[in-house]
Amino acid sequence: MATKTSDNKDSKSTAAPAADTASASPEKKTVTSVDNAKVDKNDMKSSPLHKFFVSALKDIYFAENAIIEALAEMQNAATTEELKEAFEDHQLQTQKHISRLEKVFKLIDETPEQKECKAIKGIIEEGQEIIKSTEEGSMTRDAALIIAAQKVEHYEIATYGGLAQLAITMGHDKAADLLEKTLQEEEDTDYDLTEIAETFINFDAEQED
């Protein structure tokens, strides 16, 4: 029995270095940790979830650029100074959102590209129809424009909220922080538009003949 035990110890001690050299030789992978699981970054970039994430970023990148133009139209069409200023402020904010998205692309080692967003195109077209179908200088137009703008905000809120959670899941913490910052700003804008509508615009619109 004593002889067998010592033989086993000898075989284990000689096997150990072989295992060490095997693990040391092919190590050139970039590894990141996600929820205590180690994931190779190359494997992550080729995963279906990463590809969807990048596609969705391209979608909202297109949307933000389209929104800047739409906000200029809505600002020109608005009746009250309060709403004109709100659209102007959000236009400037949207430019920051575009810059932020470009940083997100860089953080995940992807090239910023736009992919046509049919959803935002439809929402913008609806806003353009509102301008055509409402009377210039009326409070009804402003009430309708606020609803059109909030539809844009709700699309962005849903998109940024989902993308931020995906970024967290995939370990893109810095990208997640940027996406969550934009999400908070979109929510604030939505709230501000509601405040403008409820303070006086909706009431004044209801009084119009």
Secondary structure, DSSP 4 states (H G I P E B T S, - for coil): -HHHHHHHHHHHHHHHHHHHHHHHTT----EEEETTEEEEHHHHHTSHHHHHHHHHHHHHHHHHHHHHHHHHHHHHH--SHHHHHHHHHHHHHHHHHHHHHHHHHHHTT--------HHHHHHHHHHHHHHHHS-TT-HHHHHHHHHHHHHHHHHHHHHHHHHHHHHHHTT-HHHHHHHHHHHHHHHHHHHHHHHHIIIIIHHHHHT--
